[in-house]
Amino acid sequence: MAITITTPLATLPAGAPALGPAGQFAFGPGDVAEPAFMQTVTITGDGAATTILVNWIDGVLTLPFTPTGVRVSRIGGTDTSLGLPFTKTATNTNLSFTVNFTVAPANTTTQLLLVEAYK
C-alpha cells in the first residue's frame, strides 16, 4: 500500500502562475532566507506507509535550483492519526522531495500540507 497524492502541488496564492522550470521566486530586498515559493498538496493515507515522494512540477521537469530546505506543515484534512509531516534536507532534489510522517496517515483520510521551499 502507499500514500497517494489526491491533488498535486498548487502554487500560492490562488491564481498565481503555475510553477515552471524557471521557478517562481519571492525574494525580498537582499533577503534570500524567504521561501522561494509556497504550495499546497493534498495526500490520502493508507494506514501503513509513512513516506511519500512529491514532485515539484510533474516528475519530469526540474527546478533551476535544488532547495536548501523544505518545510512541510499540516494545515487541514480529515486525518486524525496525529502523525506529523516532516522532511529531511538530504531527500530534496530539483525534481522532488520526500515527506516523512511520524505516524502513518490513517487509511482513506486526507492531509492538506503547506510546502515552503527555500532556495
RODREN-552001 format. One record per residue (C-alpha): residue in one letter; z negated, y, x; residue number from 1. Coordinates in steps of 0.25 Angstrom, whole numbers, plus 5000, padded with zeros to 4 digits. Each point is the difference from the previous one (the first is absolute). Layout:
BEGIN
A;Z;Y;X;NUM
...
***
This chain:
BEGIN
M;5000;5000;5000;1
A;5001;5014;5004;2
I;4997;5015;4997;3
T;5013;5006;4994;4
I;5004;5015;4999;5
T;5001;5004;4986;6
T;5006;5014;5003;7
P;5005;5004;5014;8
L;4995;5011;5008;9
A;5003;5013;4992;10
T;4999;5014;5007;11
L;4990;5010;4996;12
P;5000;5010;4994;13
A;5008;4995;4988;14
G;5015;5004;5000;15
A;5000;5002;5015;16
P;5012;4995;5008;17
A;5000;4985;5002;18
L;4996;4996;5015;19
G;5012;4997;5008;20
P;5002;4996;5014;21
A;4999;5015;5005;22
G;4986;5000;4995;23
Q;4992;5010;4991;24
F;4991;5008;5008;25
A;4989;5010;4996;26
F;4995;5006;5013;27
G;4991;5012;4999;28
P;5002;5011;5010;29
G;4997;4993;5014;30
D;4992;4989;4993;31
V;5006;4986;5001;32
A;4987;4994;4995;33
E;5004;5002;4986;34
P;5007;4988;4993;35
A;5015;4999;5002;36
F;5001;4995;4986;37
M;4992;4995;4989;38
Q;5005;4989;4990;39
T;4994;4991;4989;40
V;5003;4985;4998;41
T;4995;4990;4990;42
I;4997;4986;5003;43
T;4997;4987;4992;44
G;4990;4991;5005;45
D;5000;4984;5000;46
G;4985;4998;5002;47
A;5002;4993;5014;48
A;5008;5009;5009;49
T;4993;5011;5008;50
T;5012;5006;5007;51
I;5014;5007;4995;52
L;5011;5005;5008;53
V;5005;5014;4994;54
N;5014;5005;5005;55
W;5001;5015;5002;56
I;5013;5002;4994;57
D;5008;4987;4996;58
G;4997;4989;5011;59
V;5013;5004;5008;60
L;5000;5015;5002;61
T;4989;5005;5010;62
L;4992;5013;5002;63
P;5004;5008;5012;64
F;4986;4998;5006;65
T;4989;4990;5000;66
P;4988;5005;4992;67
T;4988;5001;5009;68
G;4991;4997;4989;69
V;5001;4997;4985;70
R;4988;5002;4990;71
V;5000;4992;4987;72
S;4991;5003;4989;73
R;4999;4993;4986;74
I;5002;5011;4989;75
G;5001;4992;4988;76
G;5005;4986;4994;77
T;4993;4989;4992;78
D;4994;4992;5011;79
T;4985;4998;5000;80
S;4999;4991;5012;81
L;4993;5012;5008;82
G;5009;4997;5012;83
L;5004;5012;5008;84
P;5013;5002;5006;85
F;5002;5004;5015;86
T;5010;5000;5011;87
K;5000;4997;5015;88
T;5008;5009;5009;89
A;5006;4988;5007;90
T;5007;4996;4988;91
N;5007;5013;4997;92
T;5015;5001;5004;93
N;5011;5009;4996;94
L;5005;4990;4990;95
S;4987;4996;4993;96
F;4985;4999;5000;97
T;4990;4989;4996;98
V;4989;5002;4990;99
N;4988;4991;5002;100
F;4989;4999;4989;101
T;4985;4996;5002;102
V;5001;4991;4988;103
A;5013;4995;4994;104
P;5004;5008;4988;105
A;4998;4992;4987;106
N;5011;4992;4994;107
T;5010;5008;4992;108
T;4992;5013;5002;109
T;5006;5013;5006;110
Q;4995;5009;5010;111
L;5007;5014;5001;112
L;4999;5004;5015;113
L;5001;5014;5006;114
V;5007;4999;5014;115
E;4999;5011;5010;116
A;5009;4999;5013;117
Y;4996;5008;5012;118
K;5011;5003;5011;119
***
